[in-house]
Amino acid sequence: MKAFGIIAGVAVVAAVVTVVIYKRDDVGEYISHEYEHLQKQIHDLEAQLQHSKEDKSS
Protein backbone atom coordinates (compact mmCIF):
# COMPACT_ATOMS: atom_id res chain seq x y z
CA MET A 1 0.00 0.00 0.00
CA LYS A 2 2.90 2.33 0.77
CA ALA A 3 4.36 1.69 -2.70
CA PHE A 4 1.04 2.69 -4.27
CA GLY A 5 1.12 5.99 -2.37
CA ILE A 6 4.67 6.69 -3.54
CA ILE A 7 3.76 5.91 -7.15
CA ALA A 8 0.66 8.11 -6.92
CA GLY A 9 2.74 10.92 -5.42
CA VAL A 10 5.31 10.68 -8.20
CA ALA A 11 2.52 10.72 -10.81
CA VAL A 12 1.00 13.85 -9.25
CA VAL A 13 4.37 15.61 -9.21
CA ALA A 14 4.98 14.63 -12.84
CA ALA A 15 1.55 15.98 -13.81
CA VAL A 16 2.19 19.28 -12.02
CA VAL A 17 5.60 19.65 -13.71
CA THR A 18 4.00 18.93 -17.10
CA VAL A 19 1.33 21.59 -16.55
CA VAL A 20 3.92 24.14 -15.42
CA ILE A 21 6.08 23.50 -18.50
CA TYR A 22 3.04 23.67 -20.81
CA LYS A 23 1.84 26.93 -19.27
CA ARG A 24 5.35 28.39 -19.44
CA ASP A 25 5.33 27.80 -23.19
CA ASP A 26 1.94 29.52 -23.49
CA VAL A 27 3.14 32.48 -21.45
CA GLY A 28 6.35 32.71 -23.47
CA GLU A 29 4.36 32.66 -26.70
CA TYR A 30 2.02 35.37 -25.38
CA ILE A 31 4.96 37.56 -24.28
CA SER A 32 6.64 37.10 -27.66
CA HIS A 33 3.45 38.12 -29.46
CA GLU A 34 2.97 41.17 -27.23
CA TYR A 35 6.63 42.16 -27.68
CA GLU A 36 6.26 42.04 -31.47
CA HIS A 37 3.07 44.12 -31.23
CA LEU A 38 4.81 46.73 -29.08
CA GLN A 39 7.80 46.83 -31.44
CA LYS A 40 5.41 47.53 -34.34
CA GLN A 41 3.71 50.31 -32.35
CA ILE A 42 7.09 51.86 -31.51
CA HIS A 43 8.11 51.71 -35.17
CA ASP A 44 4.82 53.36 -36.21
CA LEU A 45 5.23 56.11 -33.60
CA GLU A 46 8.81 56.77 -34.70
CA ALA A 47 7.63 57.07 -38.31
CA GLN A 48 4.89 59.52 -37.25
CA LEU A 49 7.40 61.55 -35.25
CA GLN A 50 9.83 61.66 -38.16
CA HIS A 51 7.02 62.70 -40.51
CA SER A 52 5.95 65.39 -38.04
CA LYS A 53 9.52 66.73 -37.83
CA GLU A 54 9.73 66.84 -41.63
CA ASP A 55 6.45 68.81 -41.82
CA LYS A 56 7.69 71.38 -39.29
CA SER A 57 11.01 71.88 -41.06
CA SER A 58 9.30 72.45 -44.44
N, CA, C and O atoms as a GROMACS GRO file, in nm:
protein
  232
    1MET      N    1   0.083  -0.119   0.000
    1MET     CA    2   0.000   0.000   0.000
    1MET      C    3   0.088   0.126   0.000
    1MET      O    4   0.054   0.226  -0.063
    2LYS      N    5   0.201   0.118   0.072
    2LYS     CA    6   0.290   0.233   0.077
    2LYS      C    7   0.350   0.261  -0.061
    2LYS      O    8   0.367   0.376  -0.100
    3ALA      N    9   0.381   0.153  -0.135
    3ALA     CA   10   0.436   0.169  -0.270
    3ALA      C   11   0.336   0.238  -0.361
    3ALA      O   12   0.374   0.320  -0.444
    4PHE      N   13   0.207   0.205  -0.346
    4PHE     CA   14   0.104   0.269  -0.427
    4PHE      C   15   0.098   0.419  -0.399
    4PHE      O   16   0.083   0.499  -0.491
    5GLY      N   17   0.111   0.458  -0.274
    5GLY     CA   18   0.112   0.599  -0.237
    5GLY      C   19   0.230   0.672  -0.297
    5GLY      O   20   0.217   0.786  -0.344
    6ILE      N   21   0.346   0.609  -0.295
    6ILE     CA   22   0.466   0.670  -0.354
    6ILE      C   23   0.449   0.687  -0.504
    6ILE      O   24   0.482   0.792  -0.560
    7ILE      N   25   0.397   0.583  -0.570
    7ILE     CA   26   0.376   0.591  -0.715
    7ILE      C   27   0.274   0.700  -0.748
    7ILE      O   28   0.292   0.776  -0.843
    8ALA      N   29   0.167   0.708  -0.670
    8ALA     CA   30   0.066   0.811  -0.692
    8ALA      C   31   0.125   0.950  -0.670
    8ALA      O   32   0.096   1.043  -0.745
    9GLY      N   33   0.209   0.964  -0.569
    9GLY     CA   34   0.274   1.092  -0.542
    9GLY      C   35   0.366   1.135  -0.655
    9GLY      O   36   0.367   1.251  -0.695
   10VAL      N   37   0.443   1.039  -0.707
   10VAL     CA   38   0.531   1.068  -0.820
   10VAL      C   39   0.449   1.108  -0.943
   10VAL      O   40   0.487   1.199  -1.016
   11ALA      N   41   0.338   1.040  -0.966
   11ALA     CA   42   0.252   1.072  -1.080
   11ALA      C   43   0.194   1.213  -1.068
   11ALA      O   44   0.186   1.286  -1.166
   12VAL      N   45   0.154   1.251  -0.947
   12VAL     CA   46   0.100   1.385  -0.925
   12VAL      C   47   0.209   1.490  -0.951
   12VAL      O   48   0.183   1.590  -1.016
   13VAL      N   49   0.327   1.467  -0.900
   13VAL     CA   50   0.438   1.561  -0.921
   13VAL      C   51   0.468   1.573  -1.070
   13VAL      O   52   0.490   1.683  -1.120
   14ALA      N   53   0.471   1.461  -1.140
   14ALA     CA   54   0.498   1.463  -1.284
   14ALA      C   55   0.389   1.541  -1.358
   14ALA      O   56   0.419   1.616  -1.450
   15ALA      N   57   0.264   1.524  -1.317
   15ALA     CA   58   0.155   1.598  -1.381
   15ALA      C   59   0.168   1.747  -1.356
   15ALA      O   60   0.147   1.827  -1.448
   16VAL      N   61   0.202   1.787  -1.236
   16VAL     CA   62   0.219   1.928  -1.203
   16VAL      C   63   0.334   1.988  -1.284
   16VAL      O   64   0.322   2.098  -1.338
   17VAL      N   65   0.445   1.916  -1.293
   17VAL     CA   66   0.560   1.964  -1.371
   17VAL      C   67   0.520   1.980  -1.518
   17VAL      O   68   0.558   2.078  -1.583
   18THR      N   69   0.446   1.885  -1.571
   18THR     CA   70   0.400   1.892  -1.710
   18THR      C   71   0.313   2.016  -1.733
   18THR      O   72   0.330   2.086  -1.832
   19VAL      N   73   0.220   2.041  -1.642
   19VAL     CA   74   0.133   2.159  -1.655
   19VAL      C   75   0.214   2.287  -1.647
   19VAL      O   76   0.191   2.380  -1.724
   20VAL      N   77   0.309   2.294  -1.555
   20VAL     CA   78   0.392   2.414  -1.542
   20VAL      C   79   0.472   2.439  -1.670
   20VAL      O   80   0.479   2.552  -1.716
   21ILE      N   81   0.530   2.335  -1.726
   21ILE     CA   82   0.608   2.350  -1.850
   21ILE      C   83   0.516   2.394  -1.964
   21ILE      O   84   0.552   2.482  -2.041
   22TYR      N   85   0.399   2.333  -1.974
   22TYR     CA   86   0.304   2.367  -2.081
   22TYR      C   87   0.260   2.512  -2.068
   22TYR      O   88   0.257   2.585  -2.168
   23LYS      N   89   0.227   2.555  -1.948
   23LYS     CA   90   0.184   2.693  -1.927
   23LYS      C   91   0.298   2.790  -1.952
   23LYS      O   92   0.275   2.900  -2.002
   24ARG      N   93   0.420   2.752  -1.919
   24ARG     CA   94   0.535   2.839  -1.944
   24ARG      C   95   0.549   2.866  -2.093
   24ARG      O   96   0.577   2.978  -2.134
   25ASP      N   97   0.528   2.763  -2.174
   25ASP     CA   98   0.533   2.780  -2.319
   25ASP      C   99   0.424   2.875  -2.367
   25ASP      O  100   0.450   2.960  -2.452
   26ASP      N  101   0.304   2.862  -2.312
   26ASP     CA  102   0.194   2.952  -2.348
   26ASP      C  103   0.227   3.095  -2.311
   26ASP      O  104   0.205   3.187  -2.390
   27VAL      N  105   0.280   3.114  -2.192
   27VAL     CA  106   0.314   3.248  -2.145
   27VAL      C  107   0.427   3.306  -2.231
   27VAL      O  108   0.422   3.423  -2.269
   28GLY      N  109   0.526   3.225  -2.262
   28GLY     CA  110   0.635   3.271  -2.348
   28GLY      C  111   0.586   3.311  -2.485
   28GLY      O  112   0.630   3.412  -2.540
   29GLU      N  113   0.493   3.233  -2.539
   29GLU     CA  114   0.436   3.266  -2.670
   29GLU      C  115   0.357   3.397  -2.663
   29GLU      O  116   0.366   3.480  -2.753
   30TYR      N  117   0.281   3.414  -2.557
   30TYR     CA  118   0.202   3.537  -2.538
   30TYR      C  119   0.296   3.659  -2.526
   30TYR      O  120   0.271   3.762  -2.589
   31ILE      N  121   0.401   3.645  -2.447
   31ILE     CA  122   0.496   3.756  -2.428
   31ILE      C  123   0.563   3.789  -2.561
   31ILE      O  124   0.581   3.907  -2.594
   32SER      N  125   0.601   3.688  -2.637
   32SER     CA  126   0.664   3.710  -2.766
   32SER      C  127   0.570   3.786  -2.860
   32SER      O  128   0.611   3.879  -2.928
   33HIS      N  129   0.445   3.745  -2.861
   33HIS     CA  130   0.345   3.812  -2.946
   33HIS      C  131   0.327   3.957  -2.903
   33HIS      O  132   0.324   4.047  -2.988
   34GLU      N  133   0.315   3.981  -2.774
   34GLU     CA  134   0.297   4.117  -2.723
   34GLU      C  135   0.421   4.202  -2.751
   34GLU      O  136   0.408   4.321  -2.783
   35TYR      N  137   0.539   4.145  -2.740
   35TYR     CA  138   0.663   4.216  -2.768
   35TYR      C  139   0.666   4.261  -2.915
   35TYR      O  140   0.702   4.375  -2.946
   36GLU      N  141   0.630   4.169  -3.004
   36GLU     CA  142   0.626   4.204  -3.147
   36GLU      C  143   0.525   4.316  -3.173
   36GLU      O  144   0.552   4.407  -3.251
   37HIS      N  145   0.411   4.308  -3.108
   37HIS     CA  146   0.308   4.412  -3.123
   37HIS      C  147   0.360   4.547  -3.074
   37HIS      O  148   0.339   4.649  -3.140
   38LEU      N  149   0.426   4.548  -2.960
   38LEU     CA  150   0.481   4.673  -2.907
   38LEU      C  151   0.592   4.727  -2.998
   38LEU      O  152   0.601   4.848  -3.018
   39GLN      N  153   0.675   4.639  -3.052
   39GLN     CA  154   0.780   4.683  -3.144
   39GLN      C  155   0.718   4.750  -3.267
   39GLN      O  156   0.770   4.851  -3.316
   40LYS      N  157   0.608   4.694  -3.318
   40LYS     CA  158   0.541   4.753  -3.434
   40LYS      C  159   0.484   4.890  -3.397
   40LYS      O  160   0.495   4.984  -3.476
   41GLN      N  161   0.425   4.902  -3.278
   41GLN     CA  162   0.371   5.031  -3.235
   41GLN      C  163   0.483   5.134  -3.221
   41GLN      O  164   0.466   5.249  -3.261
   42ILE      N  165   0.596   5.094  -3.166
   42ILE     CA  166   0.709   5.186  -3.151
   42ILE      C  167   0.757   5.231  -3.289
   42ILE      O  168   0.785   5.349  -3.310
   43HIS      N  169   0.768   5.137  -3.381
   43HIS     CA  170   0.811   5.171  -3.517
   43HIS      C  171   0.714   5.270  -3.581
   43HIS      O  172   0.756   5.367  -3.643
   44ASP      N  173   0.584   5.246  -3.565
   44ASP     CA  174   0.482   5.336  -3.621
   44ASP      C  175   0.492   5.475  -3.558
   44ASP      O  176   0.482   5.576  -3.629
   45LEU      N  177   0.511   5.481  -3.428
   45LEU     CA  178   0.523   5.611  -3.360
   45LEU      C  179   0.649   5.685  -3.404
   45LEU      O  180   0.646   5.807  -3.422
   46GLU      N  181   0.758   5.613  -3.422
   46GLU     CA  182   0.881   5.677  -3.470
   46GLU      C  183   0.861   5.733  -3.610
   46GLU      O  184   0.910   5.842  -3.641
   47ALA      N  185   0.790   5.659  -3.695
   47ALA     CA  186   0.763   5.707  -3.830
   47ALA      C  187   0.675   5.832  -3.826
   47ALA      O  188   0.698   5.926  -3.901
   48GLN      N  189   0.575   5.834  -3.738
   48GLN     CA  190   0.489   5.952  -3.725
   48GLN      C  191   0.570   6.072  -3.675
   48GLN      O  192   0.552   6.183  -3.724
   49LEU      N  193   0.657   6.048  -3.579
   49LEU     CA  194   0.740   6.156  -3.525
   49LEU      C  195   0.833   6.211  -3.633
   49LEU      O  196   0.848   6.332  -3.646
   50GLN      N  197   0.894   6.122  -3.709
   50GLN     CA  198   0.983   6.166  -3.816
   50GLN      C  199   0.905   6.247  -3.919
   50GLN      O  200   0.952   6.350  -3.967
   51HIS      N  201   0.786   6.200  -3.954
   51HIS     CA  202   0.702   6.270  -4.051
   51HIS      C  203   0.663   6.408  -3.997
   51HIS      O  204   0.661   6.507  -4.070
   52SER      N  205   0.632   6.413  -3.868
   52SER     CA  206   0.595   6.539  -3.804
   52SER      C  207   0.712   6.638  -3.806
   52SER      O  208   0.693   6.757  -3.831
   53LYS      N  209   0.832   6.588  -3.780
   53LYS     CA  210   0.952   6.673  -3.783
   53LYS      C  211   0.976   6.726  -3.924
   53LYS      O  212   1.013   6.842  -3.942
   54GLU      N  213   0.954   6.641  -4.025
   54GLU     CA  214   0.973   6.684  -4.163
   54GLU      C  215   0.872   6.793  -4.201
   54GLU      O  216   0.906   6.888  -4.272
   55ASP      N  217   0.748   6.780  -4.153
   55ASP     CA  218   0.645   6.881  -4.182
   55ASP      C  219   0.682   7.016  -4.119
   55ASP      O  220   0.662   7.120  -4.181
   56LYS      N  221   0.733   7.013  -3.999
   56LYS     CA  222   0.769   7.138  -3.929
   56LYS      C  223   0.887   7.206  -3.996
   56LYS      O  224   0.893   7.329  -4.001
   57SER      N  225   0.983   7.128  -4.047
   57SER     CA  226   1.101   7.188  -4.106
   57SER      C  227   1.073   7.241  -4.248
   57SER      O  228   1.151   7.320  -4.301
   58SER      N  229   0.964   7.199  -4.308
   58SER     CA  230   0.930   7.245  -4.444
   58SER      C  231   0.872   7.384  -4.445
   58SER      O  232   0.838   7.436  -4.552
   0.00000   0.00000   0.00000
